[in-house]
């Protein structure tokens, strides 16, 4: 029967070639869109690891002539006054890189014979509590840690996973990454650039060294009581202008910044998904229309088969199988080209997402084709042979 | 005859509403997408103010400094009978730093270029936040030189630009966008000109109001524009080569851009680094407008490579997205040819030849695409205004200009023609005897 069907399809190759082409193109589009979406959803799955809701970021400008000690005193005064405000729950100072801000600091060093590449984030000892960072090992650095021989650092889970996978704990180890630092804690998964950022090794540094280079922490992360942002903002602004004697004070909402940081991936993804959705509806409707006319044109053939004793089920099966043969061939050809993308490593994206993309595209197209061929076939197969043959 | 064809095609469309719906759905949706895309391209890369001179523009967004150290690698051959120790030397770039340039660097080195007619320098690193009756405003602040207004021909709604005297005197004047004017004064009318604005610790007088640009570019994303000399005194005094300034130049003709780019590259490569601490080599990034756009999106340093990397996939994707509905329509049309066999047979029997039939069906298809096109335009306009009023794309707003409509008309005709030609050709070749059987 299968050979018979193949022959049937080959005889109508001109008509079938267009359906073949359409399915092939649909596969290519879906494959690309799905691979892109899966890749980004996988990144989205790894958590940010800190709390950004009800939180504001602040940038201010200290007088450059201030002595380090004066800077610390000023920071402590600002912190004290801010915490005293009724709507402020926690506040901390951070260095030149702010979460969702768009900039990155990265460093690569050779440590004990292995090349370690890590992103850097600069935060004070209050940051762990302010941003509600989860710790999997050790603790966020405290004020006491600053008095030790080595300057403390905190790393994220990916840092340990990537560079020290077999060790029980790296807390209390000393690494020479931008100077010698002692690890006091390991956070859970932590990434700060956006929800779609890569889960990358990350190290946190306290203010001490940067203060020595005349680069004190001039940004803040402040967590507020829920829904008090609008009423508190102006008071905070005035407090900072008074304390720094400089109007260069910028306040932003971290939640909004997160949306902005997600936008470069989110917008193309939504656009691609919406367009693919409409394309699929379009193809489904079109295929339905084409198959409907094609199958109805073969009424005589149906009548004849039924008169010879074929059941409706057999007739339906024949039509569905015919279309499936074309579909499978188109999908095979498409998959052949699609597999080359991960095999030849044409992109830096890991290969598994392309295989998922192929699977998803094949499944969706198969379902659509089955639906679009089943309905007209069954309708045609239900016709009474006497009626159909009578017409001719 | 024209009228007959029109009536006939409308009748045919009415006869099978389901097929008409499928066709119209595909056509109007595809054309809507195309319209949105043309609109997006027009907004970001089109001939809009302040980028009317974009074909003569060369941008220097930043410079790169590197430090190269020579590593000594010792090789010890343990198998040799005697200790044979060889040294090899390797140059390693140990540190790279890139970012915008300092005030001193741009004013001392980038104002004597042979090929450049106008010089624009700007600093976009500042914000002006403040409160008006408890309402917060947040303005992106740009500090720009007088040449900035020559390079970028902003559309002035009221008032005038900043000039050389403002730069020399560090005058407290400001040019603002219509959006900023509405936020601060509640209106963007001529009466705002000359009024005072409290920005930071100082008061500025409004010199001009410009229309907010359609596109989002780091070259002109500001809300308020100050004379360059009003920038933080530390930026002006800084002896470092890196700072907060970007630069752009206009050449006399677009053909001179390459010469200017070479001049800039030469300047960077041969810059005397003896005064610069730590770093020993400099590179001045320079790009034409399109290269700069692609670079910004892909974070790829090489301009022409970025251009290729961005536009080839985009064009391929658009082609695929258009090809599918097109194929769908062709398929549908072909399968429906048979329905009208009898009609064609009769026409042919009465003396119509192949080309008559061909024209008729292409015309019918054009009518169909035209109706779909109108629906598509209406959908697109609704979507565009929705996107614009909600600022869904950030600063970028979609435009619907005459050009967009013109391109769109071309697209409609092409679409109708392409989807109609193959089915019509098949129809016109129908055999009379067969079809009248």
Contacts between the chains, C-beta under 8 A, distances in Angstrom:
chain1	res1	chain2	res2	distance
A	15	B	334	7.3
A	15	B	335	7.7
A	18	B	327	6.6
A	18	B	330	6.4
A	18	B	331	4.9
A	18	B	334	6.7
A	19	B	331	6.5
A	21	B	327	6.0
A	22	B	324	6.8
A	22	B	327	4.6
A	22	B	328	6.3
A	22	B	331	6.2
A	25	B	320	6.2
A	25	B	323	5.7
A	25	B	324	5.3
A	25	B	327	6.6
A	26	B	324	6.1
A	28	B	320	6.5
A	29	B	320	5.2
A	29	B	321	6.9
A	29	B	324	6.6
A	32	B	317	7.6
A	59	B	127	7.9
A	64	B	234	6.8
A	233	B	136	6.2
A	234	B	131	5.0
A	234	B	134	6.5
A	234	B	136	7.1
A	237	B	129	6.9
A	237	B	131	6.8
A	247	B	130	7.8
A	247	B	200	3.8
A	247	B	201	4.8
A	248	B	126	7.1
A	248	B	127	7.8
A	248	B	200	7.0
A	248	B	232	7.9
A	249	B	129	6.5
A	250	B	127	4.4
A	250	B	129	5.4
A	250	B	138	7.3
A	251	B	129	6.5
A	252	B	138	7.9
A	260	B	394	7.5
A	263	B	394	6.9
A	267	B	392	8.0
A	267	B	393	7.0
A	275	B	33	6.3
A	275	B	321	6.2
A	278	B	29	5.3
A	279	B	321	7.0
A	279	B	324	5.5
A	279	B	325	7.2
A	281	B	25	7.6
A	282	B	25	6.4
A	282	B	26	4.7
A	282	B	29	6.5
A	282	B	30	8.0
A	282	B	324	7.3
A	282	B	325	5.6
A	282	B	328	5.9
A	283	B	324	6.7
A	283	B	328	6.0
A	285	B	21	8.0
A	285	B	22	4.5
A	285	B	25	6.4
A	285	B	26	7.6
A	286	B	22	5.9
A	286	B	26	6.6
A	286	B	328	3.8
A	286	B	329	7.4
A	286	B	331	6.1
A	286	B	332	5.4
A	287	B	328	7.9
A	287	B	331	7.9
A	288	B	22	7.8
A	289	B	18	7.2
A	289	B	19	5.7
A	289	B	22	5.1
A	289	B	332	5.3
A	289	B	335	7.3
A	290	B	331	5.0
A	290	B	332	5.9
A	290	B	335	4.6
A	293	B	335	4.5
A	293	B	336	6.2
A	293	B	338	7.2
A	293	B	339	6.9
A	294	B	335	5.8
A	297	B	338	6.1
